[in-house]
Amino acid sequence: MKRGMVKWQPFASLPEQSGYIKTALREQNKLAKPELSPEQQEELNRTILEAYHAQEPVVVSYYQDGYIHQVKGIIVKMDPIHQGIVIKCGNEQGQFAFSNIIAIELD
């Protein structure tokens, strides 16, 4: 065991402190939501429409709770009411708001 690990090990011995330390580290790693330029938004919209009409697989990067996540699948529905898209990945579907999507690539 490294000295640094031994040094902090007693602080993680209590469940309450261990949870607090994990939460503090998770909060420290959060990112600010990336802002897209109008050109980037236009390109994003163009790619979404192209993938939807061609039913091509896509990789969508989206922002949620301070982190950037990715999902692969096919856009099965564009939802103007909720301002988002529905992506099917295997047997599961997920809905993603346009405002949270930061990048999309054809797979």
Secondary structure, DSSP 4 states (H G I P E B T S, - for coil): --HHHHHHGGGGSSHHHHHHHHHHHHHHT--PPPPPPHHHHHHHHHHHHHHHHHT-EEEEEEEETTEEEEEEEEEEEEETTTTEEEEEETTEEEEEEGGGEEEEEE-
